């Protein structure tokens, strides 16, 4: 039945809709050419698109989301789309844009990191469409089965000179930094993904073009088939050119709660406004221009935060997050719906929880170490007074019914058991 539904999927060849995807400003490189890709899309043949991601972090950020939204746009035209999880390549480590070798992941770490990805992207990728759902594949399915002879055969399609043309390898050579042999194998393995899935189109960021072209080479040599490569512009501040990334401390991650996500968008520099509107919302280009011309960039940023939170948490949550932000940040008021947390009695201490333990219990910190860092950075207060020491014991006479604030956006009312 699945095969029948797949066969029945209607391919949309509306030129206006195709142009909306190709001309939005997110897609910047087309190999061989944009003209040839557009002709293929207008021809009405079902194409197989894919995008891959190595689960080297527990959460995806808006940079990943931008590409996945484009993938979904092509799915809505009726094409087959695959979200490939690099559970095998993730254990090697992609050297893209790295001045030193990545730390290799264990199988257990890779599996753990992927466990929440589907939840994070369920509102931008349709995994449940009855006719043409997004498919999830894992490259360990074929890469783990290659024997040594098959790897050597694949490697024979490339030269060392080709590998050394890669920007980061060339840079490391000049800086006399090591290049490990397994890093040479990464583009080979990622390139073989295209062959194993017999794809027509690969969608990637501009930092992945080298790997995507390795797949194009293997498709030509092993299948006598041309694969299109579409590269998306990386999300970067228009003024400083700093990329949105975890390593730069500028990543906005998809596992954030609505209020935190809204606040994270509002904390982005003004130079991120246009890239985020273009790549991470579906606000029309015409309206984006109007928003960019507003007198106060904060007004455009509030609209941006609303649109992004709406995608991941729904319109009602986005509206509440906006109200929360205006009240707590702009007007510096305490919100009306502050959650309550009962302070626990700790037998080992023969006393109540200290501040760090309470922050972990109320999910205002991921760990005691995280809580103590937030205290040391001056980000924790109780009824407006900064907490100085994370091991401060909470006292029923002093702290009951008081409001603890962590960072700019998180509040909890301290309650003691009666």
C-alpha positions as CSV (number, residue, x, y, z in Angstrom):
1,X,0.0,0.0,0.0
2,X,2.9,2.4,0.8
3,X,4.3,1.9,-2.6
4,X,0.9,2.6,-4.2
5,X,0.5,5.8,-2.3
6,X,4.0,6.9,-3.3
7,X,3.2,6.2,-6.9
8,X,0.0,8.2,-6.6
9,X,1.7,11.3,-5.2
10,X,1.0,14.3,-7.5
11,X,4.0,16.4,-8.5
12,X,3.3,20.1,-8.5
13,X,4.9,21.9,-11.4
14,X,3.5,25.4,-10.7
15,X,6.3,27.7,-11.9
16,X,5.3,30.4,-9.4
17,X,5.6,28.0,-6.4
18,X,8.9,26.6,-7.7
19,X,10.3,30.2,-8.1
20,X,9.2,31.0,-4.6
21,X,11.5,28.2,-3.3
22,X,14.4,28.9,-5.6
23,X,14.4,32.7,-5.4
24,X,13.7,33.2,-1.6
25,X,17.4,34.0,-1.0
26,X,18.2,30.9,1.1
27,X,19.6,28.8,-1.8
28,X,22.8,30.2,-3.1
29,X,24.7,27.5,-5.0
30,X,23.3,25.2,-7.7
31,X,25.3,22.5,-9.3
32,X,25.3,22.1,-12.2
33,X,23.0,25.2,-12.6
34,X,19.8,26.6,-11.2
35,X,18.3,26.6,-14.7
36,X,18.8,22.9,-15.1
37,X,17.3,22.2,-11.6
38,X,14.3,24.4,-12.4
39,X,13.8,22.5,-15.7
40,X,13.9,19.2,-13.8
41,X,11.3,20.5,-11.3
42,X,9.0,21.7,-14.1
43,X,9.3,18.4,-16.0
44,X,7.0,16.7,-13.5
45,X,9.3,13.8,-12.6
46,X,9.4,12.7,-9.0
47,X,12.9,13.6,-7.6
48,X,14.5,12.1,-4.5
49,X,15.9,14.8,-2.3
50,X,18.0,14.3,0.8
51,X,19.7,16.2,3.6
52,X,22.0,14.7,6.1
53,X,23.0,15.6,9.7
54,X,25.4,14.0,12.0
55,X,24.0,13.8,15.6
56,X,27.0,15.3,17.3
57,X,24.9,17.5,19.6
58,X,21.7,16.9,21.6
59,X,19.8,19.6,19.9
60,X,19.5,21.1,16.4
61,X,19.6,24.9,16.0
62,X,17.9,27.3,13.6
63,X,20.7,26.9,11.1
64,X,19.6,23.3,10.7
65,X,16.0,24.3,10.7
66,X,16.4,26.6,7.8
67,X,17.6,23.7,5.6
68,X,14.9,21.3,6.8
69,X,12.2,23.9,6.0
70,X,13.5,24.0,2.4
71,X,13.4,20.2,2.3
72,X,9.8,20.4,3.4
73,X,9.1,22.9,0.7
74,X,10.2,20.4,-1.9
75,X,8.2,17.6,-0.2
76,X,5.1,19.8,-0.6
77,X,5.7,19.9,-4.3
78,X,5.3,16.1,-4.2
79,X,8.9,15.0,-4.3
80,X,10.4,12.3,-2.1
81,X,12.5,13.6,0.7
82,X,14.9,11.9,3.1
83,X,16.2,13.2,6.4
84,X,19.4,11.2,6.7
85,X,20.9,10.6,10.2
86,X,24.6,10.2,10.0
87,X,24.9,7.8,12.8
88,X,27.9,6.2,11.2
89,X,29.7,9.3,9.9
90,X,29.0,11.0,13.2
91,X,31.4,8.5,14.8
92,X,34.1,9.7,12.3
93,X,33.6,13.4,12.7
94,X,33.1,15.9,9.8
95,X,36.2,18.1,9.4
96,X,34.2,20.9,7.7
97,X,35.4,24.3,8.9
98,X,37.5,22.7,11.6
99,X,41.1,23.8,12.3
100,X,41.7,20.5,14.2
101,X,40.2,17.0,14.2
102,X,36.8,16.6,15.7
103,X,36.5,14.4,18.8
104,X,35.1,11.1,17.6
105,X,31.7,10.1,18.9
106,X,30.8,6.7,20.4
107,X,27.8,4.8,19.0
108,X,26.0,5.4,22.4
109,X,26.6,9.2,22.2
110,X,25.3,9.3,18.6
111,X,22.1,7.4,19.5
112,X,21.5,9.5,22.6
113,X,22.0,12.8,20.6
114,X,19.5,11.8,18.0
115,X,16.8,10.7,20.5
116,X,15.1,14.1,20.7
117,X,15.7,15.4,17.1
118,X,12.5,14.1,15.7
119,X,10.5,15.9,18.5
120,X,12.4,19.1,17.8
121,X,11.6,19.1,14.0
122,X,8.1,17.6,14.0
123,X,6.6,21.0,13.3
124,X,8.7,21.7,10.2
125,X,8.9,18.2,8.7
126,X,5.8,16.1,8.1
127,X,6.7,12.6,9.1
128,X,3.0,11.6,9.2
129,X,1.7,12.6,5.8
130,X,-0.5,9.7,4.6
131,X,0.7,9.9,1.0
132,X,4.2,11.3,1.0
133,X,5.8,11.4,4.5
134,X,9.4,12.5,5.2
135,X,11.5,9.4,5.4
136,X,14.2,8.9,8.0
137,X,17.2,6.8,7.1
138,X,20.5,6.0,9.0
139,X,23.8,5.7,7.0
140,X,25.0,2.9,9.3
141,X,22.6,0.7,7.3
142,X,25.0,0.6,4.4
143,X,28.3,2.1,5.7
144,X,28.7,-0.4,8.4
145,X,28.4,-3.2,5.9
146,X,31.2,-2.1,3.6
147,X,34.2,-4.4,3.6
148,X,37.8,-3.2,3.3
149,X,37.9,-4.1,-0.4
150,X,34.8,-2.0,-1.1
151,X,36.2,0.9,0.8
152,X,39.5,0.7,-1.3
153,X,37.4,0.6,-4.5
154,X,35.5,3.7,-3.4
155,X,38.8,5.5,-2.5
156,X,40.2,4.7,-5.9
157,X,37.8,7.3,-7.4
158,X,39.6,10.2,-5.6
159,X,43.2,11.5,-5.4
160,X,45.1,12.8,-2.5
161,X,45.4,16.1,-4.4
162,X,41.6,16.4,-4.6
163,X,41.3,15.9,-0.8
164,X,44.0,18.5,-0.1
165,X,42.1,21.0,-2.1
166,X,39.6,21.2,0.8
167,X,40.0,24.6,2.4
168,X,40.5,23.4,6.0
169,X,43.0,20.7,5.0
170,X,45.0,23.3,3.0
171,X,44.9,25.7,6.0
172,X,46.1,23.0,8.4
173,X,48.9,22.0,6.1
174,X,50.1,25.6,6.0
175,X,49.8,25.8,9.8
176,X,51.6,22.5,10.1
177,X,48.7,21.0,12.0
178,X,47.9,17.3,11.6
179,X,45.4,15.9,9.1
180,X,44.3,12.4,10.1
181,X,43.6,9.7,7.6
182,X,40.1,9.0,8.9
183,X,39.2,12.7,8.0
184,X,40.1,11.9,4.4
185,X,37.5,9.1,4.5
186,X,34.7,11.3,5.7
187,X,33.8,12.9,2.3
188,X,34.1,9.4,0.8
189,X,31.6,8.0,3.3
190,X,29.2,10.9,2.9
191,X,29.5,10.7,-0.8
192,X,28.6,7.0,-0.8
193,X,25.3,8.0,1.0
194,X,24.1,9.4,-2.3
195,X,24.9,6.2,-4.1
196,X,23.3,4.0,-1.5
197,X,20.0,6.0,-1.6
198,X,20.2,6.6,-5.3
199,X,19.3,10.3,-4.8
200,X,18.6,13.0,-7.4
201,X,19.3,16.1,-5.3
202,X,21.3,16.8,-2.2
203,X,20.6,19.8,0.0
204,X,23.4,21.1,2.2
205,X,25.0,24.2,3.7
206,X,27.8,26.0,1.8
207,X,30.2,24.4,4.3
208,X,29.3,21.0,3.0
209,X,29.7,21.5,-0.7
210,X,33.0,19.5,-0.8
211,X,31.3,16.5,0.7
212,X,28.3,16.8,-1.6
213,X,30.5,17.0,-4.7
214,X,32.2,13.8,-3.5
215,X,28.7,12.2,-3.8
216,X,28.2,13.8,-7.2
217,X,31.5,12.2,-8.4
218,X,30.5,8.8,-7.1
219,X,27.1,9.0,-8.6
220,X,28.6,9.8,-12.0
221,X,31.2,7.0,-11.8
222,X,29.2,4.3,-10.2
223,X,25.7,4.9,-11.5
224,X,26.3,7.1,-14.5
225,X,23.8,9.6,-13.0
226,X,24.1,13.3,-12.4
227,X,23.1,14.5,-9.0
228,X,22.0,18.0,-8.3
229,X,23.7,19.8,-5.4
230,X,21.8,22.7,-3.8
231,X,23.7,24.7,-1.1
232,X,22.0,27.0,1.4
233,X,23.5,30.2,2.7
234,X,24.7,29.8,6.3
235,X,22.9,32.0,8.8
236,X,25.3,34.8,9.6
237,X,25.1,38.3,11.1
238,X,24.9,40.7,8.1
239,X,27.2,43.2,9.9
240,X,29.8,41.1,11.7
241,X,29.5,38.0,9.5
242,X,29.5,35.8,12.6
243,X,27.8,32.5,11.9
244,X,25.0,31.1,14.0
245,X,26.7,28.1,15.6
246,X,27.1,26.4,18.9
247,X,30.9,26.9,19.0
248,X,30.4,30.7,18.5
249,X,27.8,30.8,21.4
250,X,25.2,32.1,18.9
251,X,23.2,29.0,18.3
252,X,19.4,29.2,19.0
253,X,18.4,25.7,19.7
254,X,15.1,24.0,18.9
255,X,14.7,22.3,22.3
256,X,14.0,25.6,24.1
257,X,10.7,26.2,25.7
258,X,8.5,29.0,24.2
259,X,9.5,31.8,26.6
260,X,13.2,30.9,26.3
261,X,13.1,30.6,22.6
262,X,11.3,34.0,22.3
263,X,14.0,35.5,24.6
264,X,16.8,33.9,22.6
265,X,15.6,35.5,19.4
266,X,15.2,38.9,21.1
267,X,18.9,38.5,22.2
268,X,20.1,38.1,18.7
269,X,22.0,41.1,17.2
270,X,20.2,43.3,14.6
271,X,22.3,41.9,11.9
272,X,20.6,38.5,12.3
273,X,17.1,39.9,11.6
274,X,17.0,39.5,7.8
275,X,18.8,36.1,7.7
276,X,16.5,34.7,10.3
277,X,13.3,36.1,8.7
278,X,14.4,34.7,5.3
279,X,15.6,31.3,6.4
280,X,13.5,30.4,9.5
281,X,10.1,31.9,8.8
282,X,7.8,31.9,5.8
283,X,7.0,35.6,6.0
284,X,6.9,36.9,2.4
285,X,10.0,38.7,1.0
286,X,7.9,41.8,0.5
287,X,6.8,41.9,4.1
288,X,10.3,41.2,5.3
289,X,11.4,44.4,3.5
290,X,8.7,46.4,5.2
291,X,9.8,45.0,8.6
292,X,13.4,45.8,7.9
293,X,12.5,49.4,7.3
294,X,10.7,49.9,10.6
295,X,12.1,52.8,12.6
296,X,12.9,50.6,15.7
297,X,14.5,47.2,14.9
298,X,13.1,45.9,18.2
299,X,9.6,45.9,16.6
300,X,10.8,43.7,13.8
301,X,12.6,41.5,16.2
302,X,9.4,40.9,18.3
303,X,7.6,39.9,15.1
304,X,10.5,37.6,14.2
305,X,10.4,36.0,17.7
306,X,6.7,35.5,17.4
307,X,6.9,33.9,14.0
308,X,9.6,31.4,15.0
309,X,8.0,30.5,18.4
310,X,4.7,30.0,16.5
311,X,6.3,27.4,14.2
312,X,7.7,25.3,17.1
313,X,5.1,25.8,19.9
314,X,1.9,27.1,18.2
315,X,0.3,30.5,17.9
316,X,-1.2,30.6,21.4
317,X,2.2,29.8,23.1
318,X,3.9,32.4,20.8
319,X,1.4,35.1,21.9
320,X,1.9,34.2,25.6
321,X,5.7,34.3,25.1
322,X,5.5,37.7,23.6
323,X,3.3,39.0,26.5
324,X,5.8,37.4,29.0
325,X,8.7,39.1,27.3
326,X,7.1,42.5,27.2
327,X,6.1,42.3,30.9
328,X,9.3,40.8,32.3
329,X,11.9,42.5,30.1
330,X,10.5,45.7,28.7
331,X,8.3,46.6,31.7
332,X,10.5,44.7,34.2
333,X,7.4,43.2,35.9
334,X,7.0,39.8,37.4
335,X,4.6,37.6,35.4
336,X,1.3,36.6,36.9
337,X,1.7,32.9,36.2
338,X,5.0,32.1,38.0
339,X,5.1,28.4,38.7
340,X,5.6,27.3,42.3
341,X,8.2,24.8,43.5
342,X,8.2,23.1,46.9
343,X,11.6,23.2,48.7
344,X,12.7,19.7,49.6
345,X,14.0,18.6,52.9
346,X,17.4,17.0,52.5
347,X,18.1,14.3,55.2
348,X,21.8,14.2,54.4
349,X,22.0,17.9,55.3
350,X,19.3,17.7,58.0
351,X,18.1,20.9,56.4
352,X,16.3,22.3,53.4
353,X,17.8,22.4,49.9
354,X,20.4,25.0,49.1
355,X,20.0,27.4,46.1
356,X,21.9,25.2,43.7
357,X,19.9,22.1,44.5
358,X,16.6,24.0,44.3
359,X,17.5,25.4,40.9
360,X,18.1,21.8,39.6
361,X,14.8,20.6,41.2
362,X,12.9,23.4,39.6
363,X,14.6,22.9,36.3
364,X,16.2,26.3,36.3
365,X,19.6,24.7,35.9
366,X,20.7,21.5,34.3
367,X,23.1,20.5,37.1
368,X,24.6,21.8,40.3
369,X,27.6,22.9,38.4
370,X,25.4,24.8,36.0
371,X,23.5,26.4,38.9
372,X,26.7,27.5,40.6
373,X,28.0,29.1,37.4
374,X,24.7,31.0,37.0
375,X,25.1,32.3,40.6
376,X,28.7,33.2,40.1
377,X,27.8,35.1,36.9
378,X,25.3,37.2,38.9
379,X,22.2,35.8,37.1
380,X,20.3,34.6,40.1
381,X,18.2,36.7,42.5
382,X,15.5,36.3,45.1
383,X,12.9,39.1,45.3
384,X,15.4,41.4,43.5
385,X,18.4,40.6,45.7
386,X,21.3,38.8,44.0
387,X,22.3,35.5,45.3
388,X,26.0,35.4,46.0
389,X,26.6,31.8,47.0
390,X,25.1,28.7,45.4
391,X,25.3,26.7,48.7
392,X,23.1,29.2,50.5
393,X,20.4,27.2,52.4
394,X,16.9,28.2,51.7
395,X,15.1,29.3,54.9
396,X,11.3,29.1,55.5
397,X,11.2,32.4,57.4
398,X,13.3,34.3,54.9
399,X,12.5,32.8,51.5
400,X,8.9,31.4,51.6
401,X,6.7,32.8,48.9
402,X,9.6,34.8,47.4
403,X,10.3,34.9,43.7
404,X,13.6,33.4,42.4
405,X,14.7,34.8,39.0
406,X,17.3,33.1,36.9
407,X,18.6,34.9,33.9
408,X,16.2,37.3,32.2
409,X,13.3,35.1,31.5
410,X,12.9,32.4,34.2
411,X,11.0,32.7,37.4
412,X,9.8,30.4,40.2
413,X,8.0,31.0,43.4
414,X,9.7,29.4,46.4
415,X,7.3,27.5,48.6
416,X,8.0,25.5,51.8
417,X,6.0,22.5,52.9
418,X,3.3,23.3,55.5
